[in-house]
């Protein structure tokens, strides 16, 4: 056994010390000699960690203490993150960082992800013993044979190769290949740049013009052109201020003599031309539908300064079919979701909506702390939200309670008046095969507590949790994502690799399936029409 000592913010009274000790005993049942000292703001305990469970155990301790307004301090300033959900690696609908709000639907490719608890359950972990071979290079007795083989192959390649080796590219490629070869479908090595992008995405912060787009095709003068069609314009964004509208189709990047067709550039390159650094200018030309033009479109050029914008993870509208129905679409769960969700429901209620459709289709998941906040709106204080189970047999449970986090995580706050404020709504949930992770937890919880029926198709089936471990403390750049636990809703029904079967299964018609999901007319959306029919009876 080894003695571990941690500095804890907020450990400033005998009551808090006692509470912290109880949390340690509950989270780490094998810990002994638990001591909490409010004068020095430290807690300590003895425990035997192996090389694989220390980070995981400390992360659970960190999360539980955070819920009691106690924060573990990481001396080295390195954070360790845990989550149950993530953003897709590649999608056709992208947040134009420029605009970009990874709106779900094209997250059809997001099936590989869980739902991220990067904020809070992501604060940091103290101490930590480096795994073997990371402190002093290890020894031949502990080095796996495949590592020795790789070293030999590298020596041989360098001996015979004419072009040699790009050290930086090789390092990243090897680390990525290793993680992929482990067989953990949800694991990934992220370079320093990729890790920063991941953190920005999870915080819901982007630099751009403030729009979301889909890659689609329009017909102009008898010819088909690939374009970036704008499906939403963020509030208080540069795009809104400049007059960009939903329905505008980005035909060209650049303006004047510098115009280049999006179709010629291709999706990825066109996106990269529009995104950029804060303070720089995004130049592009859109085709806006106009019946007075012979082509059916009016061309408009824009030069817009890129700024920091807040992504929209929640959008809402009144149903075209029935004005009593409010439709709230959640594309992901991140730090913006809970406040935007509240704004959406309250706005719809204020204009007289009596029924609510919560659309979780194509939602790949997101932050555990975000889904906890949203579900708190529908449950009573003390209700179980989610339980997690780890490889060492330990478990953790998260219940509805008031929470107030540090300013950087305030998007996850839950006040006393937030708890249960929407539990009496007349509501229904929409799902499809791309509803995953946190979105599945939302769906399962609504069913478990008898709050709503489910309409649509069977969900993806993602019930495992990952941890994200920044690698700086181990002398490496970037971060590692690795599966660390399974998670369950109240009923403890296993839906990992199985999915959740709706109460009312209905597929989209062939005609509807031909549309881009974001551009699907409401009258052709069979699943939405069925949900409206059921809830208004």
C-alpha positions as CSV (number, residue, x, y, z in Angstrom):
1,X,0.0,0.0,0.0
2,X,1.1,3.5,-0.7
3,X,0.0,6.7,1.0
4,X,-1.5,9.3,-1.3
5,X,-2.0,13.0,-0.2
6,X,-4.1,15.5,-2.1
7,X,-4.8,19.2,-1.8
8,X,-8.5,19.9,-2.0
9,X,-10.2,23.2,-2.6
10,X,-13.2,23.8,-0.4
11,X,-12.0,21.6,2.4
12,X,-12.4,24.4,4.9
13,X,-14.6,23.0,7.8
14,X,-15.0,19.9,9.9
15,X,-18.2,19.1,8.1
16,X,-16.5,19.3,4.7
17,X,-13.7,17.1,6.0
18,X,-16.2,14.5,7.2
19,X,-18.0,14.6,3.9
20,X,-14.8,14.2,2.0
21,X,-13.8,11.2,4.1
22,X,-17.2,9.6,3.4
23,X,-16.8,10.1,-0.3
24,X,-13.3,8.5,-0.3
25,X,-14.7,5.5,1.6
26,X,-17.6,5.1,-0.8
27,X,-15.6,5.6,-4.0
28,X,-12.5,3.7,-2.9
29,X,-13.6,0.9,-0.6
30,X,-10.1,-0.5,-0.5
31,X,-8.6,2.7,0.9
32,X,-7.4,2.7,4.5
33,X,-6.1,5.4,6.9
34,X,-8.4,8.0,5.5
35,X,-7.5,11.4,6.9
36,X,-8.9,14.9,6.1
37,X,-7.4,18.1,7.5
38,X,-9.4,21.2,6.9
39,X,-6.5,23.4,8.2
40,X,-4.1,22.3,5.5
41,X,-7.0,21.5,3.0
42,X,-5.6,18.1,2.4
43,X,-6.9,14.5,2.4
44,X,-4.9,11.4,2.4
45,X,-5.4,7.6,2.3
46,X,-3.5,4.4,1.7
47,X,-4.3,2.2,-1.2
48,X,-2.7,-0.2,-3.6
49,X,-3.2,1.0,-7.2
50,X,-2.0,-1.0,-10.2
51,X,-0.9,0.7,-13.4
52,X,-4.3,0.5,-15.1
53,X,-6.8,1.6,-12.4
54,X,-5.2,4.5,-10.7
55,X,-6.3,7.1,-13.2
56,X,-9.7,5.7,-13.4
57,X,-10.2,5.5,-9.6
58,X,-8.9,9.0,-9.1
59,X,-11.2,10.3,-11.8
60,X,-14.2,8.8,-10.0
61,X,-13.1,10.3,-6.7
62,X,-12.5,13.7,-8.4
63,X,-16.0,13.7,-9.9
64,X,-17.7,12.7,-6.6
65,X,-15.9,15.4,-4.7
66,X,-16.7,18.0,-7.3
67,X,-20.4,17.3,-6.7
68,X,-19.9,18.4,-3.1
69,X,-18.0,21.6,-4.2
70,X,-14.7,20.0,-3.4
71,X,-11.9,20.1,-6.0
72,X,-8.8,18.0,-6.2
73,X,-5.8,20.1,-7.2
74,X,-3.3,18.6,-9.7
75,X,0.2,19.9,-8.7
76,X,1.6,19.5,-12.2
77,X,-1.4,21.4,-13.7
78,X,-2.3,18.5,-15.9
79,X,-5.9,17.6,-16.3
80,X,-7.4,14.1,-16.8
81,X,-10.7,13.8,-18.5
82,X,-13.5,11.2,-18.5
83,X,-16.5,11.1,-20.6
84,X,-19.3,9.0,-22.0
85,X,-19.7,10.3,-25.5
86,X,-17.8,12.2,-28.2
87,X,-17.9,14.0,-31.5
88,X,-17.5,12.0,-34.7
89,X,-14.1,11.9,-36.3
90,X,-15.4,12.8,-39.8
91,X,-18.9,14.0,-40.7
92,X,-20.5,15.5,-43.7
93,X,-22.2,18.2,-41.6
94,X,-19.5,20.2,-40.0
95,X,-19.4,23.1,-37.7
96,X,-17.9,25.6,-40.1
97,X,-15.6,26.6,-37.3
98,X,-16.4,29.4,-39.2
99,X,-19.7,28.6,-38.5
100,X,-19.7,25.3,-37.5
101,X,-22.0,23.7,-35.1
102,X,-21.7,20.0,-35.6
103,X,-25.4,19.5,-35.9
104,X,-26.3,16.0,-35.6
105,X,-27.8,14.4,-38.5
106,X,-24.7,13.8,-40.4
107,X,-23.4,12.4,-37.2
108,X,-24.6,9.3,-38.8
109,X,-20.9,8.6,-38.9
110,X,-20.7,9.3,-35.2
111,X,-21.5,5.8,-34.2
112,X,-18.2,5.3,-32.7
113,X,-18.7,7.7,-29.8
114,X,-19.7,7.9,-26.3
115,X,-20.8,10.8,-24.2
116,X,-18.2,13.0,-22.8
117,X,-17.9,14.2,-19.3
118,X,-15.0,16.4,-20.1
119,X,-16.0,19.3,-18.0
120,X,-16.2,18.4,-14.5
121,X,-15.5,14.9,-14.4
122,X,-12.6,16.1,-16.2
123,X,-11.0,18.3,-13.9
124,X,-7.7,16.9,-12.8
125,X,-6.1,14.2,-10.9
126,X,-3.4,14.5,-8.3
127,X,-0.3,12.5,-8.0
128,X,0.1,9.3,-10.0
129,X,2.8,6.8,-10.6
130,X,4.0,6.6,-14.1
131,X,3.5,3.2,-15.7
132,X,6.5,0.9,-16.1
133,X,9.0,2.0,-18.7
134,X,7.9,5.7,-18.6
135,X,10.1,6.9,-15.8
136,X,13.5,5.4,-16.6
137,X,13.1,3.7,-19.8
138,X,12.1,0.3,-18.5
139,X,14.1,-3.0,-19.0
140,X,14.2,-5.7,-21.6
141,X,12.4,-8.0,-19.1
142,X,9.3,-5.8,-19.1
143,X,9.3,-4.5,-22.7
144,X,6.7,-6.3,-24.8
145,X,8.1,-8.4,-27.7
146,X,6.2,-6.3,-30.2
147,X,8.0,-3.2,-29.0
148,X,11.4,-4.9,-29.5
149,X,10.2,-6.0,-33.0
150,X,9.3,-2.5,-33.9
151,X,12.7,-1.2,-32.8
152,X,14.4,-3.8,-34.9
153,X,12.2,-2.9,-37.9
154,X,12.9,0.7,-37.5
155,X,16.7,0.1,-37.5
156,X,16.5,-2.0,-40.6
157,X,14.3,0.5,-42.4
158,X,16.7,3.3,-41.6
159,X,19.6,1.2,-42.8
160,X,18.1,0.5,-46.2
161,X,15.7,3.4,-46.9
162,X,16.6,6.1,-49.4
163,X,14.2,8.7,-48.1
164,X,14.6,8.1,-44.4
165,X,11.9,8.8,-41.8
166,X,9.9,11.9,-40.8
167,X,10.3,11.7,-37.0
168,X,7.2,13.7,-36.0
169,X,4.9,12.1,-38.6
170,X,6.2,8.6,-37.6
171,X,5.7,9.2,-33.9
172,X,2.0,10.2,-34.3
173,X,1.3,7.4,-36.8
174,X,2.8,4.8,-34.5
175,X,0.9,6.0,-31.4
176,X,-2.4,6.0,-33.5
177,X,-1.7,2.6,-34.9
178,X,-1.0,1.1,-31.5
179,X,-4.3,2.4,-30.0
180,X,-6.2,1.2,-33.1
181,X,-4.6,-2.3,-32.8
182,X,-5.8,-2.7,-29.2
183,X,-9.3,-3.6,-30.5
184,X,-10.9,-0.9,-28.3
185,X,-13.3,0.6,-30.9
186,X,-13.7,3.8,-29.0
187,X,-10.0,4.4,-28.1
188,X,-7.9,7.0,-29.9
189,X,-4.6,8.7,-29.7
190,X,-5.0,12.5,-30.2
191,X,-2.2,14.7,-31.2
192,X,-1.7,18.0,-29.3
193,X,-3.6,19.8,-32.0
194,X,-6.4,17.3,-32.2
195,X,-6.7,17.3,-28.4
196,X,-7.1,21.1,-28.3
197,X,-9.8,20.9,-31.0
198,X,-11.6,18.2,-29.0
199,X,-11.6,20.4,-25.8
200,X,-12.9,23.4,-27.8
201,X,-15.7,21.3,-29.3
202,X,-16.7,20.0,-26.0
203,X,-16.9,23.5,-24.5
204,X,-19.1,24.5,-27.4
205,X,-16.6,27.3,-28.4
206,X,-15.7,28.0,-32.0
207,X,-14.0,30.7,-34.0
208,X,-15.9,31.4,-37.2
209,X,-18.8,33.3,-38.6
210,X,-21.5,31.4,-36.7
211,X,-23.4,29.0,-39.1
212,X,-24.1,25.3,-39.6
213,X,-24.0,23.8,-43.0
214,X,-24.8,20.6,-44.9
215,X,-23.0,19.5,-48.1
216,X,-25.7,19.1,-50.7
217,X,-26.6,19.7,-54.4
218,X,-28.7,22.4,-56.0
219,X,-29.8,22.8,-59.7
220,X,-28.9,26.1,-61.4
221,X,-29.8,26.6,-65.1
222,X,-30.1,22.9,-65.7
223,X,-26.8,21.9,-64.0
224,X,-26.2,20.4,-60.6
225,X,-23.7,22.1,-58.3
226,X,-22.4,20.8,-54.9
227,X,-22.8,23.6,-52.3
228,X,-22.6,24.2,-48.6
229,X,-26.2,25.0,-47.6
230,X,-26.7,27.0,-44.4
231,X,-29.2,25.3,-42.1
232,X,-28.8,27.6,-39.1
233,X,-27.3,31.0,-38.2
234,X,-26.2,31.4,-34.6
235,X,-27.6,34.2,-32.4
236,X,-25.2,37.1,-31.9
237,X,-22.9,35.8,-34.6
238,X,-20.9,37.7,-37.3
239,X,-23.0,35.8,-39.9
240,X,-26.3,37.1,-38.5
241,X,-24.9,40.6,-38.3
242,X,-23.8,40.4,-41.9
243,X,-27.2,39.2,-43.1
244,X,-26.5,35.6,-43.9
245,X,-29.7,33.6,-44.0
246,X,-30.9,30.0,-43.5
247,X,-31.2,28.5,-47.0
248,X,-28.3,30.4,-48.4
249,X,-26.1,28.1,-50.5
250,X,-22.3,28.8,-50.5
251,X,-21.5,28.4,-54.1
252,X,-18.0,30.0,-54.1
253,X,-15.2,30.6,-51.6
254,X,-13.5,33.9,-52.2
255,X,-15.0,36.9,-53.8
256,X,-14.4,38.8,-57.1
257,X,-11.5,37.4,-59.1
258,X,-10.6,35.0,-56.2
259,X,-13.9,33.0,-56.4
260,X,-13.6,29.2,-56.7
261,X,-16.5,26.8,-56.9
262,X,-17.2,24.7,-53.9
263,X,-17.8,21.8,-56.3
264,X,-14.3,22.1,-57.7
265,X,-12.7,22.5,-54.3
266,X,-14.6,19.6,-52.7
267,X,-16.2,19.5,-49.3
268,X,-13.1,19.4,-47.1
269,X,-11.1,22.1,-48.9
270,X,-14.1,24.4,-49.1
271,X,-14.7,24.2,-45.4
272,X,-11.0,24.9,-44.7
273,X,-11.2,28.0,-46.9
274,X,-14.1,29.4,-44.9
275,X,-12.8,28.6,-41.4
276,X,-9.8,30.4,-39.9
277,X,-8.4,32.5,-37.1
278,X,-10.2,35.1,-35.1
279,X,-9.8,38.6,-36.6
280,X,-9.3,37.3,-40.2
281,X,-11.9,37.5,-42.9
282,X,-14.0,34.8,-44.4
283,X,-14.9,35.6,-48.0
284,X,-17.5,33.6,-50.0
285,X,-20.5,34.0,-52.3
286,X,-23.9,32.4,-51.7
287,X,-26.8,31.7,-54.0
288,X,-30.0,32.8,-52.3
289,X,-33.4,31.5,-53.6
290,X,-35.1,34.3,-55.5
291,X,-38.1,33.7,-57.8
292,X,-37.4,37.0,-59.6
293,X,-34.2,35.7,-61.0
294,X,-34.1,33.5,-64.2
295,X,-31.9,31.0,-62.5
296,X,-34.0,30.9,-59.4
297,X,-31.1,32.3,-57.3
298,X,-29.6,35.6,-56.5
299,X,-25.8,35.8,-56.0
300,X,-24.6,37.6,-52.9
301,X,-21.0,38.1,-51.8
302,X,-19.9,38.3,-48.1
303,X,-16.7,39.4,-46.4
304,X,-17.1,38.6,-42.7
305,X,-14.6,38.9,-39.9
306,X,-14.2,35.7,-38.0
307,X,-14.9,35.8,-34.2
308,X,-15.5,33.5,-31.2
309,X,-19.0,32.1,-31.4
310,X,-21.0,29.8,-29.2
311,X,-22.3,26.7,-31.0
312,X,-26.0,25.7,-31.0
313,X,-26.5,22.2,-29.7
314,X,-30.2,22.9,-29.2
315,X,-32.7,24.3,-31.8
316,X,-36.4,24.6,-31.5
317,X,-39.5,25.5,-33.5
318,X,-43.3,25.3,-33.4
319,X,-44.6,22.4,-35.5
320,X,-46.0,23.3,-38.9
321,X,-48.5,20.4,-38.5
322,X,-49.9,21.4,-35.1
323,X,-49.2,24.8,-33.5
324,X,-49.7,23.3,-30.1
325,X,-46.6,21.2,-30.5
326,X,-43.1,22.4,-29.8
327,X,-40.1,20.6,-31.3
328,X,-36.8,20.7,-29.5
329,X,-33.9,19.1,-31.4
330,X,-30.7,18.3,-29.5
331,X,-27.7,17.6,-31.7
332,X,-25.2,16.8,-29.0
333,X,-24.6,17.3,-25.3
334,X,-21.9,19.8,-24.4
335,X,-21.5,22.8,-22.1
336,X,-24.0,24.9,-24.2
337,X,-26.8,22.3,-24.1
338,X,-28.4,22.7,-20.7
339,X,-28.9,26.5,-20.9
340,X,-30.0,26.3,-24.5
341,X,-32.4,23.5,-23.7
342,X,-34.0,25.6,-21.0
343,X,-34.3,28.6,-23.3
344,X,-35.9,26.4,-25.9
345,X,-38.6,24.8,-23.7
346,X,-39.4,28.1,-21.9
347,X,-39.7,30.0,-25.2
348,X,-42.1,27.3,-26.6
349,X,-44.2,27.3,-23.4
350,X,-44.4,31.1,-23.5
351,X,-46.1,31.0,-26.9
352,X,-48.6,28.4,-25.9
353,X,-47.1,25.1,-26.8
354,X,-48.8,22.3,-24.9
355,X,-46.9,19.3,-26.3
356,X,-43.2,18.7,-26.7
357,X,-41.2,16.5,-29.1
358,X,-37.6,16.0,-28.0
359,X,-35.8,15.0,-31.1
360,X,-32.6,13.0,-30.3
361,X,-32.2,11.6,-33.9
362,X,-28.6,11.7,-35.1
363,X,-27.3,12.8,-31.7
364,X,-24.0,11.0,-31.0
365,X,-23.8,12.0,-27.3
366,X,-21.7,14.4,-25.4
367,X,-20.7,15.5,-21.9
368,X,-21.9,13.4,-18.9
369,X,-22.3,16.5,-16.9
370,X,-24.5,18.1,-19.6
371,X,-26.9,15.1,-19.8
372,X,-27.0,15.1,-16.0
373,X,-28.1,18.7,-15.9
374,X,-30.7,18.2,-18.6
375,X,-32.2,15.1,-17.0
376,X,-32.3,16.9,-13.7
377,X,-35.0,19.1,-15.3
378,X,-37.3,16.0,-15.5
379,X,-36.6,14.2,-12.3
380,X,-36.9,14.7,-8.6
381,X,-34.1,15.4,-6.2
382,X,-32.4,12.2,-5.2
383,X,-33.5,10.2,-8.3
384,X,-30.8,8.1,-9.9
385,X,-29.5,9.5,-13.2
386,X,-26.8,7.1,-14.2
387,X,-24.6,4.4,-12.7
388,X,-21.1,3.4,-13.9
389,X,-19.4,0.1,-13.4
390,X,-15.6,-0.5,-13.7
391,X,-13.4,-3.4,-14.6
392,X,-12.3,-3.8,-10.9
393,X,-15.9,-4.4,-9.9
394,X,-16.4,-1.0,-8.3
395,X,-19.5,1.1,-9.1
396,X,-20.5,4.7,-8.9
397,X,-24.0,6.3,-8.9
398,X,-25.0,9.9,-9.8
399,X,-28.2,11.3,-8.4
400,X,-30.2,14.5,-9.1
401,X,-29.0,17.3,-6.8
402,X,-28.2,20.9,-6.8
403,X,-24.7,21.6,-8.3
404,X,-22.7,24.7,-8.8
405,X,-19.5,24.5,-10.6
406,X,-16.6,26.9,-11.1
407,X,-17.2,29.6,-13.7
408,X,-15.6,27.7,-16.5
409,X,-18.1,24.9,-16.1
410,X,-21.2,26.9,-15.2
411,X,-23.0,25.5,-18.2
412,X,-23.5,22.3,-16.1
413,X,-25.0,24.0,-13.1
414,X,-28.3,22.8,-11.6
415,X,-30.2,25.1,-9.2
416,X,-32.9,24.1,-6.8
417,X,-35.6,25.6,-9.1
418,X,-34.2,23.6,-12.1
419,X,-34.8,20.3,-10.5
420,X,-38.0,18.7,-11.8
421,X,-39.2,21.8,-13.6
422,X,-40.3,20.0,-16.8
423,X,-41.4,16.7,-15.3
424,X,-45.1,17.4,-15.9
425,X,-44.8,18.2,-19.6
426,X,-46.7,16.2,-22.2
427,X,-43.7,14.9,-24.1
428,X,-42.4,12.2,-26.5
429,X,-38.9,11.3,-27.7
430,X,-37.7,10.7,-31.3
431,X,-34.8,8.3,-32.0
432,X,-33.0,6.7,-34.9
433,X,-30.0,4.4,-35.6
434,X,-27.7,7.3,-35.0
435,X,-29.0,8.2,-31.5
436,X,-26.1,7.2,-29.3
437,X,-24.5,7.5,-25.8
438,X,-25.8,10.4,-23.9
439,X,-28.8,10.7,-26.2
440,X,-29.5,7.0,-25.4
441,X,-29.2,7.7,-21.7
442,X,-31.7,10.6,-22.1
443,X,-34.1,8.2,-24.0
444,X,-33.7,5.3,-21.5
445,X,-34.2,7.6,-18.5
446,X,-37.4,9.1,-19.9
447,X,-38.7,5.6,-20.4
448,X,-37.5,4.2,-17.0
449,X,-39.3,7.0,-15.2
450,X,-42.4,6.7,-17.3
451,X,-42.1,10.3,-18.6
452,X,-42.3,9.8,-22.3
453,X,-42.9,7.2,-25.1
454,X,-40.3,6.6,-27.7
455,X,-40.9,6.9,-31.5
456,X,-38.6,6.1,-34.4
457,X,-36.1,3.4,-35.0
458,X,-33.8,1.4,-32.7
459,X,-30.9,3.4,-31.3
460,X,-27.2,2.8,-32.0
461,X,-26.3,0.9,-28.7
462,X,-23.5,2.7,-26.9
463,X,-23.3,2.0,-23.2
464,X,-19.6,2.2,-22.5
465,X,-17.7,5.1,-21.0
466,X,-14.3,6.4,-22.0
467,X,-11.6,8.4,-20.1
468,X,-9.4,10.9,-21.8
469,X,-5.9,11.1,-20.3
470,X,-3.7,14.0,-21.2
471,X,-0.2,12.5,-21.8
472,X,2.0,15.5,-20.8
473,X,2.5,14.0,-17.4
474,X,4.0,10.9,-19.1
475,X,6.3,12.9,-21.4
476,X,4.1,12.6,-24.5
477,X,2.1,15.1,-26.5
478,X,-1.6,14.9,-26.9
479,X,-4.1,12.7,-25.1
480,X,-5.3,9.1,-25.0
481,X,-9.0,8.1,-25.1
482,X,-9.7,4.6,-23.7
483,X,-12.8,2.7,-22.7
484,X,-12.9,2.6,-18.9
485,X,-16.4,1.6,-17.7
486,X,-19.9,0.7,-18.6
487,X,-22.8,2.9,-17.8
488,X,-26.5,2.2,-17.1
489,X,-29.8,4.1,-16.6
490,X,-32.1,3.5,-13.7
491,X,-33.5,0.2,-14.9
492,X,-30.0,-1.2,-15.5
493,X,-31.2,-2.5,-18.9
494,X,-28.2,-3.4,-21.0
495,X,-28.4,-1.7,-24.4
496,X,-24.7,-1.6,-25.3
497,X,-24.3,-3.3,-28.7
498,X,-28.0,-3.8,-28.7
499,X,-29.8,-0.4,-28.8
500,X,-33.1,0.8,-27.5
501,X,-36.2,-0.3,-29.3
502,X,-38.8,2.4,-29.5
503,X,-42.3,2.0,-28.2
504,X,-43.5,2.9,-31.7
505,X,-41.1,1.7,-34.4
506,X,-41.4,3.6,-37.7
507,X,-39.0,4.0,-40.6
508,X,-38.8,7.0,-42.9
509,X,-40.5,6.5,-46.2
510,X,-38.4,6.0,-49.4
511,X,-39.3,9.5,-50.5
512,X,-38.2,11.0,-47.1
513,X,-35.0,9.0,-47.2
514,X,-33.9,10.8,-50.4
515,X,-33.7,14.1,-48.5
516,X,-30.8,15.4,-46.5
517,X,-32.1,14.9,-42.9
518,X,-31.7,18.6,-42.2
519,X,-33.7,19.6,-45.2
520,X,-36.5,17.1,-44.8
521,X,-39.9,18.8,-45.0
522,X,-42.0,18.3,-41.9
523,X,-44.9,16.8,-43.8
524,X,-42.7,14.0,-45.2
525,X,-41.1,13.3,-41.8
526,X,-43.0,10.1,-41.0
527,X,-41.4,9.7,-37.6
528,X,-42.2,13.2,-36.5
529,X,-45.7,13.0,-37.8
530,X,-46.3,9.8,-35.8
531,X,-44.9,11.4,-32.7
532,X,-47.3,14.4,-33.1
533,X,-50.2,12.0,-33.7
534,X,-49.5,10.0,-30.6
535,X,-48.8,12.9,-28.2
536,X,-51.8,15.0,-29.2
537,X,-54.3,12.2,-28.7
